[in-house]
Amino acid sequence: MDYGLTGKTVLVTASSKGLGYASAKLFAQEGANVMLSSRSEEALEQAASQIVKETGNQNVAYCAADVSLVSDIERLFDTVESRFGGVDVLINNAGGPPAGNFDSIAEEQWAKAFELSLMSVVRCTKRVLPHMRQNQWGRIVNFASSSIKQPIDNLILSNTFRTGVAGLAKSLAIELAPDNILVNTLGPGRIATQRVASLDAIQSQKTGLSIDEVRRKSEAQIPMGRYGVPDEFAQMAVFLGSSANGYITGQSILVDGGLVRSL
Ligand SMILES: NC(=O)c1ccc[n+]([C@@H]2O[C@H](COP(=O)([O-])OP(=O)(O)OC[C@H]3O[C@@H](n4cnc5c(N)ncnc54)[C@H](OP(=O)(O)O)[C@@H]3O)[C@@H](O)[C@H]2O)c1
């Protein structure tokens, strides 16, 4: 399949590891100019050099930025624009909010999760629109969670703000379709990354089960019978964020091995 990504500029936030990293690598493999970002400069340096080594694409750069901070987002966009020009494909990703239920989450954690999970998407999207509108072409893919379709136990912050992202994306898809800017939201469910490993460790502490037992119990709930691998998720991100996708917009799509039972 021709993704039509050669020469396009892709910004993947939160991409030093996990789903962001796997997606950035696949975009680089397809010939895009790729800007990586996360909070740790050291992790980014390693991630960028690994992607250059594996894909042979030299147009891979990075900029350390915390997407929950306005000033970091501004600096990130100044950097990508001066290196590659305007962003054609925006992948809105961030670290997950802390685990907890209604009684355990403190007031200030709500405000932090709002900035991290929802306002980061608002701010990054605002920044890409002038360039996308000028070109009459753009793709925005938000990484959220399977919680956009079904709440996850002990993850009330995700359950609250990810559905906000899906609602925002649906509205944006309608507003931006006349400019050929397509907006979609992906919900990963149990893709084996450090985030899932740390949630399994929390569950292990809560239940007294070993981490392996927690994982086996969790895999037993997934029709595919296993955790996904980041590349299986990244394939969908790259498709939605490419010219190969010409007519899918406003959708919330799960990559979850069949975990969520709703239609
Ligand atoms: N994996 C799954 O099955 C799954 C399921 C549901 C939801 N999700 C969500 O999908 C997103 C990606 O998950 P993942 O599994 O890839 O997690 P991961 O392996 O833990 O990677 C998280 C990435 O986010 C970066 N990051 C964290 N906080 C950041 C911030 N404030 N600003 C910028 N970058 C930040 C991290 O790098 P630094 O530490 O260098 O900043 C890292 O590159 C998360 O929001 C997660 O909650 C994942």
The ligand as an SDF file (V2000), in Angstrom:
LIG
                    3D

 48 52  0  0  0  0  0  0  0  0999 V2000
   -0.4210    0.2110   26.1530 N   0  0  0  0  0  0  0  0  0  0  0  0
   -1.7470    0.0820   26.2980 C   0  0  0  0  0  0  0  0  0  0  0  0
   -2.3490   -1.0010   26.1470 O   0  0  0  0  0  0  0  0  0  0  0  0
   -2.5710    1.2860   26.6660 C   0  0  0  0  0  0  0  0  0  0  0  0
   -3.9040    1.0550   27.0540 C   0  0  0  0  0  0  0  0  0  0  0  0
   -4.6930    2.1580   27.3540 C   0  0  0  0  0  0  0  0  0  0  0  0
   -4.1680    3.4310   27.2720 C   0  0  0  0  0  0  0  0  0  0  0  0
   -2.8650    3.6010   26.9070 N   0  0  0  0  0  0  0  0  0  0  0  0
   -2.3790    4.9870   26.8330 C   0  0  0  0  0  0  0  0  0  0  0  0
   -1.6560    5.2240   25.6380 O   0  0  0  0  0  0  0  0  0  0  0  0
   -0.6040    6.1870   25.9130 C   0  0  0  0  0  0  0  0  0  0  0  0
    0.7420    5.5940   25.5130 C   0  0  0  0  0  0  0  0  0  0  0  0
    0.9120    4.4340   26.2920 O   0  0  0  0  0  0  0  0  0  0  0  0
    2.1920    3.4910   26.2330 P   0  0  0  0  0  0  0  0  0  0  0  0
    1.6680    2.1570   26.5950 O   0  0  0  0  0  0  0  0  0  0  0  0
    2.9490    3.6940   24.9920 O   0  0  0  0  0  0  0  0  0  0  0  0
    3.0190    4.0790   27.4730 O   0  0  0  0  0  0  0  0  0  0  0  0
    4.5990    4.0290   27.8050 P   0  0  0  0  0  0  0  0  0  0  0  0
    5.2400    2.8530   27.1720 O   0  0  0  0  0  0  0  0  0  0  0  0
    4.6650    4.2030   29.2750 O   0  0  0  0  0  0  0  0  0  0  0  0
    5.1860    5.3300   27.0820 O   0  0  0  0  0  0  0  0  0  0  0  0
    4.7530    6.5870   27.4670 C   0  0  0  0  0  0  0  0  0  0  0  0
    5.4930    7.6570   26.6760 C   0  0  0  0  0  0  0  0  0  0  0  0
    4.9550    8.9040   27.0530 O   0  0  0  0  0  0  0  0  0  0  0  0
    6.0080    9.8130   27.3810 C   0  0  0  0  0  0  0  0  0  0  0  0
    5.4370   10.7730   28.3170 N   0  0  0  0  0  0  0  0  0  0  0  0
    4.9330   10.5160   29.5420 C   0  0  0  0  0  0  0  0  0  0  0  0
    4.4690   11.6490   30.0840 N   0  0  0  0  0  0  0  0  0  0  0  0
    4.6780   12.6370   29.1830 C   0  0  0  0  0  0  0  0  0  0  0  0
    4.4120   14.0310   29.1720 C   0  0  0  0  0  0  0  0  0  0  0  0
    3.8450   14.6490   30.2200 N   0  0  0  0  0  0  0  0  0  0  0  0
    4.7730   14.7500   28.0750 N   0  0  0  0  0  0  0  0  0  0  0  0
    5.3650   14.1460   27.0290 C   0  0  0  0  0  0  0  0  0  0  0  0
    5.6310   12.8370   26.9840 N   0  0  0  0  0  0  0  0  0  0  0  0
    5.2860   12.0900   28.0490 C   0  0  0  0  0  0  0  0  0  0  0  0
    7.1000    8.8970   27.9260 C   0  0  0  0  0  0  0  0  0  0  0  0
    8.3980    9.4410   27.8150 O   0  0  0  0  0  0  0  0  0  0  0  0
    9.0790   10.3770   28.9570 P   0  0  0  0  0  0  0  0  0  0  0  0
    9.0090    9.5920   30.2260 O   0  0  0  0  0  0  0  0  0  0  0  0
   10.4440   10.6060   28.4290 O   0  0  0  0  0  0  0  0  0  0  0  0
    8.2750   11.6350   28.9930 O   0  0  0  0  0  0  0  0  0  0  0  0
    6.9720    7.7220   26.9460 C   0  0  0  0  0  0  0  0  0  0  0  0
    7.6530    8.0050   25.7480 O   0  0  0  0  0  0  0  0  0  0  0  0
   -0.6780    6.4850   27.4270 C   0  0  0  0  0  0  0  0  0  0  0  0
   -1.4640    7.6320   27.6130 O   0  0  0  0  0  0  0  0  0  0  0  0
   -1.3990    5.2750   27.9800 C   0  0  0  0  0  0  0  0  0  0  0  0
   -2.0710    5.5290   29.1820 O   0  0  0  0  0  0  0  0  0  0  0  0
   -2.0580    2.5710   26.6140 C   0  0  0  0  0  0  0  0  0  0  0  0
  1  2  1  0
  2  3  2  0
  2  4  1  0
  4  5  1  0
  4 48  2  0
  5  6  2  0
  6  7  1  0
  7  8  2  0
  8  9  1  0
  8 48  1  0
  9 10  1  0
  9 46  1  0
 10 11  1  0
 11 12  1  0
 11 44  1  0
 12 13  1  0
 13 14  1  0
 14 15  2  0
 14 16  1  0
 14 17  1  0
 17 18  1  0
 18 19  2  0
 18 20  1  0
 18 21  1  0
 21 22  1  0
 22 23  1  0
 23 24  1  0
 23 42  1  0
 24 25  1  0
 25 26  1  0
 25 36  1  0
 26 27  1  0
 26 35  1  0
 27 28  2  0
 28 29  1  0
 29 30  1  0
 29 35  2  0
 30 31  1  0
 30 32  2  0
 32 33  1  0
 33 34  2  0
 34 35  1  0
 36 37  1  0
 36 42  1  0
 37 38  1  0
 38 39  2  0
 38 40  1  0
 38 41  1  0
 42 43  1  0
 44 45  1  0
 44 46  1  0
 46 47  1  0
M  CHG  2   8   1  16  -1
M  END
$$$$
